[in-house]
């Protein structure tokens, strides 16, 4: 089995690669993995150091917009898992072009190359943000897409491109949509690593608006295991939501991080102007992947968060250079 992982040097992609190359996915113990990554600011080869010496690992620096390079390196692979994306909402508000280019045109370029190479299986990794905000209940895979940020709109565009390749070309492609991820090696622009590293440094943390926006939290290991279930058993043309089942307001999350780092609210929390188009609540129903593929999250949130905070305590040499950029 030969697996081609785009964006494999990023937070989620690198976790997927490390897990596969260390025997974490039964049946893929002998799989070879090609990591294809542009190495933007969020791509980091240090994320792959633990498996870089594996004879089953290969790294290619490249952009999913580069069809010629993809034509050179894709043939012979059995599976493509596309993690490659611009993914930070705040950055997309200040400059949307890169998000549209990578998350829409990049997906189309990658799928065209996969068609030419005759790749048997493709999984497009997406996000719950494509659905927009929901006041009550949880989004199902059949709900309409109503994205509210340039980032989520671009991801929705990529999803629709992927669906169209199933309908038009009969490509064996599935789409996954996850809730908010957390865990080690997450770039410190995202809320948990940003807040943890700030608090460890004795700096304040910025809380948007009233702090009552709600997110569902999913450990990166559970997310990747859900993706692997879809790789192995997901139906062509189908979408699979992957959730963590832990909904917290941003205020509640901040309180937990303050407690984990021994900081107090009055000294270390600064309220800042709310983000433009800030979705109030995300929530997914993942009943489909549970019933069809046997998914269930395995990392209990309190333990997972404590382990994540400790990882950042222990790996200052990893995050310090990233924050000093």
Secondary structure, DSSP 8 states (H G I E B T S, - for coil): -EEEEETTTSHHHHHHHHHHHTT-STT-TT-EEEEEE---TT--GGGGTTTTT-TTEEEEE--TT-HHHHHHHSTT-SEEEE------HHHHHH--HHHHIIIIIHHHHHHHHHHHHT-SEEEEEEEGGGG---SSS-B-TTS-----SHHHHHHHHHHHHHHHHHHHH---EEEEEE-EEE-TT--TTSHHHHHHHHHHTT--EEEETTS--EEEEEEHHHHHHHHHHHHHH--TT-EEEE----EEEHHHHHHHHHHHHT--HHHHEEEE---TT--SB--B--HHHHHHH-----S-HHHHHHHHHHHHHHTHHHHHHHHT-
